[in-house]
Amino acid sequence: MTITLSHFSAAVLFALFASVVFGITQRNTMMEQVRYGLYCFAMFVGGVIVAGWVMWMLRR
């Protein structure tokens, strides 16, 4: 069984795992950890989308 990921889905998967680690290690209370993890996830995914648009514009 093999899993084939696109670049975007691999980046989202990385964002998920990195956000969980950042939330756990950077904040103290559970609510702060969840909020910071969601914030990091949104920033990662937003950065991937912006970087994709920039690369698309450079290619044209």
The first five atom37 places (N, CA, C, CB, O) and aatype in JSON, in Angstrom:
{
  "aatype": [12, 16, 9, 16, 10, 15, 8, 13, 15, 0, 0, 19, 10, 13, 0, 10, 13, 0, 15, 19, 19, 13, 7, 9, 16, 5, 1, 2, 16, 12, 12, 6, 5, 19, 1, 18, 7, 10, 18, 4, 13, 0, 12, 13, 19, 7, 7, 19, 9, 19, 0, 7, 17, 19, 12, 17, 12, 10, 1, 1],
  "atom_mask": [
    [1, 1, 1, 1, 1],
    [1, 1, 1, 1, 1],
    [1, 1, 1, 1, 1],
    [1, 1, 1, 1, 1],
    [1, 1, 1, 1, 1],
    [1, 1, 1, 1, 1],
    [1, 1, 1, 1, 1],
    [1, 1, 1, 1, 1],
    [1, 1, 1, 1, 1],
    [1, 1, 1, 1, 1],
    [1, 1, 1, 1, 1],
    [1, 1, 1, 1, 1],
    [1, 1, 1, 1, 1],
    [1, 1, 1, 1, 1],
    [1, 1, 1, 1, 1],
    [1, 1, 1, 1, 1],
    [1, 1, 1, 1, 1],
    [1, 1, 1, 1, 1],
    [1, 1, 1, 1, 1],
    [1, 1, 1, 1, 1],
    [1, 1, 1, 1, 1],
    [1, 1, 1, 1, 1],
    [1, 1, 1, 0, 1],
    [1, 1, 1, 1, 1],
    [1, 1, 1, 1, 1],
    [1, 1, 1, 1, 1],
    [1, 1, 1, 1, 1],
    [1, 1, 1, 1, 1],
    [1, 1, 1, 1, 1],
    [1, 1, 1, 1, 1],
    [1, 1, 1, 1, 1],
    [1, 1, 1, 1, 1],
    [1, 1, 1, 1, 1],
    [1, 1, 1, 1, 1],
    [1, 1, 1, 1, 1],
    [1, 1, 1, 1, 1],
    [1, 1, 1, 0, 1],
    [1, 1, 1, 1, 1],
    [1, 1, 1, 1, 1],
    [1, 1, 1, 1, 1],
    [1, 1, 1, 1, 1],
    [1, 1, 1, 1, 1],
    [1, 1, 1, 1, 1],
    [1, 1, 1, 1, 1],
    [1, 1, 1, 1, 1],
    [1, 1, 1, 0, 1],
    [1, 1, 1, 0, 1],
    [1, 1, 1, 1, 1],
    [1, 1, 1, 1, 1],
    [1, 1, 1, 1, 1],
    [1, 1, 1, 1, 1],
    [1, 1, 1, 0, 1],
    [1, 1, 1, 1, 1],
    [1, 1, 1, 1, 1],
    [1, 1, 1, 1, 1],
    [1, 1, 1, 1, 1],
    [1, 1, 1, 1, 1],
    [1, 1, 1, 1, 1],
    [1, 1, 1, 1, 1],
    [1, 1, 1, 1, 1]
  ],
  "atom_positions": [
    [[0.85, -1.18, 0.0], [0.0, 0.0, 0.0], [0.89, 1.23, 0.0], [-0.96, 0.0, 1.22], [1.76, 1.38, 0.86]],
    [[0.68, 2.1, -0.94], [1.44, 3.35, -1.0], [0.48, 4.53, -0.96], [2.31, 3.4, -2.28], [-0.66, 4.45, -1.42]],
    [[0.96, 5.6, -0.38], [0.19, 6.83, -0.3], [0.88, 7.86, -1.2], [0.06, 7.35, 1.18], [2.06, 8.15, -1.02]],
    [[0.15, 8.39, -2.13], [0.69, 9.4, -3.03], [0.13, 10.75, -2.63], [0.35, 9.07, -4.52], [-1.08, 10.97, -2.66]],
    [[1.03, 11.65, -2.25], [0.61, 12.99, -1.81], [1.03, 14.02, -2.85], [1.22, 13.33, -0.44], [2.1, 13.93, -3.44]],
    [[0.18, 14.98, -3.06], [0.57, 16.12, -3.88], [1.44, 17.05, -3.02], [-0.69, 16.88, -4.44], [1.56, 16.86, -1.81]],
    [[2.02, 18.04, -3.65], [2.83, 18.99, -2.89], [1.98, 19.71, -1.84], [3.48, 20.01, -3.83], [2.42, 19.92, -0.71]],
    [[0.78, 20.08, -2.24], [-0.09, 20.81, -1.31], [-0.5, 19.94, -0.12], [-1.33, 21.31, -2.03], [-0.45, 20.39, 1.02]],
    [[-0.9, 18.7, -0.39], [-1.33, 17.84, 0.72], [-0.15, 17.49, 1.63], [-1.99, 16.55, 0.18], [-0.33, 17.35, 2.84]],
    [[1.04, 17.35, 1.07], [2.22, 17.1, 1.91], [2.52, 18.32, 2.78], [3.44, 16.76, 1.03], [2.9, 18.17, 3.94]],
    [[2.36, 19.52, 2.23], [2.6, 20.74, 3.0], [1.56, 20.9, 4.1], [2.58, 21.97, 2.08], [1.89, 21.35, 5.2]],
    [[0.31, 20.55, 3.82], [-0.75, 20.64, 4.84], [-0.5, 19.61, 5.94], [-2.14, 20.41, 4.21], [-0.71, 19.91, 7.11]],
    [[-0.05, 18.42, 5.58], [0.27, 17.41, 6.58], [1.43, 17.86, 7.46], [0.6, 16.07, 5.89], [1.39, 17.69, 8.68]],
    [[2.46, 18.44, 6.84], [3.56, 19.0, 7.63], [3.07, 20.11, 8.54], [4.67, 19.52, 6.7], [3.48, 20.19, 9.7]],
    [[2.21, 20.98, 8.03], [1.67, 22.08, 8.83], [0.91, 21.55, 10.03], [0.76, 22.97, 7.98], [0.99, 22.11, 11.13]],
    [[0.17, 20.48, 9.84], [-0.6, 19.9, 10.94], [0.34, 19.41, 12.04], [-1.47, 18.74, 10.43], [0.15, 19.75, 13.21]],
    [[1.35, 18.61, 11.67], [2.26, 18.07, 12.69], [3.1, 19.16, 13.35], [3.17, 17.03, 12.06], [3.3, 19.13, 14.56]],
    [[3.58, 20.1, 12.56], [4.39, 21.18, 13.13], [3.56, 22.06, 14.06], [5.0, 22.03, 12.02], [4.06, 22.5, 15.09]],
    [[2.31, 22.31, 13.7], [1.44, 23.14, 14.54], [1.13, 22.46, 15.87], [0.14, 23.45, 13.81], [1.07, 23.12, 16.91]],
    [[0.94, 21.16, 15.84], [0.72, 20.43, 17.09], [1.94, 20.55, 18.0], [0.42, 18.94, 16.8], [1.81, 20.81, 19.2]],
    [[3.12, 20.36, 17.43], [4.35, 20.47, 18.23], [4.54, 21.89, 18.74], [5.58, 20.04, 17.39], [4.87, 22.08, 19.91]],
    [[4.33, 22.89, 17.89], [4.49, 24.27, 18.32], [3.5, 24.61, 19.43], [4.3, 25.23, 17.13], [3.87, 25.26, 20.41]],
    [[2.26, 24.18, 19.28], [1.25, 24.47, 20.3], [1.61, 23.87, 21.65], [0.0, 0.0, 0.0], [1.47, 24.52, 22.68]],
    [[2.07, 22.62, 21.63], [2.4, 21.93, 22.88], [3.64, 22.52, 23.54], [2.62, 20.45, 22.61], [3.68, 22.67, 24.76]],
    [[4.64, 22.87, 22.75], [5.91, 23.3, 23.34], [5.98, 24.79, 23.65], [7.03, 22.94, 22.43], [6.83, 25.21, 24.43]],
    [[5.12, 25.59, 23.05], [5.26, 27.04, 23.2], [4.28, 27.69, 24.17], [5.1, 27.68, 21.88], [4.47, 28.84, 24.56]],
    [[3.24, 26.97, 24.58], [2.23, 27.55, 25.47], [2.01, 26.65, 26.67], [0.91, 27.79, 24.72], [2.35, 25.47, 26.64]],
    [[1.43, 27.21, 27.73], [1.28, 26.48, 28.99], [-0.07, 25.82, 29.17], [1.52, 27.4, 30.14], [-0.14, 24.61, 29.42]],
    [[-1.15, 26.56, 29.04], [-2.47, 25.98, 29.3], [-3.02, 25.32, 28.03], [-3.44, 27.07, 29.81], [-2.59, 25.63, 26.92]],
    [[-3.95, 24.42, 28.21], [-4.52, 23.67, 27.09], [-5.2, 24.6, 26.09], [-5.52, 22.64, 27.6], [-5.04, 24.42, 24.88]],
    [[-5.94, 25.58, 26.57], [-6.64, 26.5, 25.66], [-5.65, 27.32, 24.85], [-7.57, 27.43, 26.45], [-5.85, 27.54, 23.66]],
    [[-4.57, 27.8, 25.48], [-3.54, 28.54, 24.76], [-2.85, 27.65, 23.74], [-2.52, 29.12, 25.74], [-2.51, 28.12, 22.65]],
    [[-2.63, 26.4, 24.07], [-1.98, 25.46, 23.15], [-2.83, 25.24, 21.91], [-1.7, 24.13, 23.84], [-2.32, 25.24, 20.79]],
    [[-4.12, 25.04, 22.12], [-5.03, 24.83, 20.99], [-5.1, 26.07, 20.12], [-6.43, 24.44, 21.49], [-5.02, 25.98, 18.9]],
    [[-5.26, 27.22, 20.74], [-5.37, 28.48, 20.0], [-4.09, 28.76, 19.2], [-5.66, 29.64, 20.96], [-4.15, 29.14, 18.04]],
    [[-2.93, 28.56, 19.83], [-1.67, 28.81, 19.15], [-1.43, 27.78, 18.04], [-0.51, 28.78, 20.15], [-0.9, 28.12, 16.98]],
    [[-1.81, 26.53, 18.28], [-1.68, 25.5, 17.25], [-2.53, 25.82, 16.03], [0.0, 0.0, 0.0], [-2.07, 25.66, 14.9]],
    [[-3.76, 26.27, 16.25], [-4.62, 26.66, 15.13], [-4.07, 27.88, 14.4], [-6.03, 26.95, 15.63], [-4.14, 27.97, 13.17]],
    [[-3.53, 28.83, 15.17], [-2.93, 30.01, 14.55], [-1.74, 29.61, 13.67], [-2.47, 31.01, 15.63], [-1.62, 30.07, 12.53]],
    [[-0.87, 28.74, 14.19], [0.29, 28.29, 13.41], [-0.15, 27.53, 12.16], [1.2, 27.4, 14.27], [0.43, 27.71, 11.09]],
    [[-1.17, 26.69, 12.3], [-1.68, 25.94, 11.15], [-2.19, 26.89, 10.08], [-2.79, 24.97, 11.58], [-1.9, 26.71, 8.89]],
    [[-2.94, 27.89, 10.48], [-3.46, 28.87, 9.52], [-2.33, 29.63, 8.84], [-4.41, 29.85, 10.21], [-2.4, 29.9, 7.64]],
    [[-1.3, 29.99, 9.59], [-0.17, 30.71, 9.0], [0.62, 29.83, 8.03], [0.75, 31.23, 10.1], [1.03, 30.3, 6.97]],
    [[0.82, 28.57, 8.39], [1.5, 27.63, 7.49], [0.74, 27.47, 6.18], [1.68, 26.26, 8.18], [1.31, 27.6, 5.1]],
    [[-0.55, 27.17, 6.28], [-1.35, 26.94, 5.08], [-1.48, 28.23, 4.26], [-2.75, 26.41, 5.45], [-1.4, 28.2, 3.03]],
    [[-1.67, 29.36, 4.94], [-1.7, 30.63, 4.23], [-0.39, 30.93, 3.52], [0.0, 0.0, 0.0], [-0.39, 31.44, 2.4]],
    [[0.72, 30.62, 4.17], [2.03, 30.82, 3.55], [2.23, 29.94, 2.33], [0.0, 0.0, 0.0], [2.82, 30.36, 1.34]],
    [[1.73, 28.7, 2.4], [1.83, 27.8, 1.26], [1.01, 28.34, 0.08], [1.35, 26.37, 1.64], [1.47, 28.3, -1.06]],
    [[-0.17, 28.83, 0.36], [-1.02, 29.37, -0.71], [-0.38, 30.61, -1.32], [-2.42, 29.7, -0.17], [-0.36, 30.75, -2.54]],
    [[0.12, 31.51, -0.49], [0.77, 32.72, -1.0], [2.02, 32.36, -1.8], [1.15, 33.68, 0.16], [2.25, 32.92, -2.88]],
    [[2.82, 31.44, -1.3], [4.03, 31.02, -2.03], [3.66, 30.39, -3.36], [4.85, 30.04, -1.18], [4.35, 30.59, -4.36]],
    [[2.58, 29.62, -3.39], [2.13, 29.03, -4.64], [1.73, 30.08, -5.66], [0.0, 0.0, 0.0], [2.06, 29.95, -6.84]],
    [[1.02, 31.11, -5.23], [0.64, 32.19, -6.14], [1.87, 32.94, -6.64], [-0.33, 33.16, -5.45], [1.95, 33.3, -7.82]],
    [[2.82, 33.18, -5.76], [4.04, 33.89, -6.17], [4.8, 33.07, -7.21], [4.95, 34.19, -4.94], [5.26, 33.61, -8.22]],
    [[4.94, 31.77, -6.96], [5.64, 30.92, -7.94], [4.88, 30.85, -9.25], [5.84, 29.51, -7.38], [5.5, 30.81, -10.32]],
    [[3.54, 30.84, -9.21], [2.75, 30.83, -10.42], [2.97, 32.12, -11.22], [1.26, 30.65, -10.09], [3.08, 32.08, -12.44]],
    [[3.02, 33.25, -10.51], [3.25, 34.53, -11.19], [4.65, 34.62, -11.8], [3.05, 35.68, -10.22], [4.82, 35.16, -12.89]],
    [[5.64, 34.08, -11.09], [7.0, 34.11, -11.62], [7.16, 33.22, -12.85], [7.99, 33.67, -10.54], [7.95, 33.52, -13.74]],
    [[6.41, 32.15, -12.89], [6.5, 31.22, -14.0], [5.89, 31.79, -15.27], [5.83, 29.9, -13.64], [6.34, 31.48, -16.37]],
    [[4.88, 32.61, -15.14], [4.19, 33.18, -16.3], [5.0, 34.22, -16.93], [2.88, 33.74, -15.95], [4.57, 34.8, -17.93]]
  ]
}
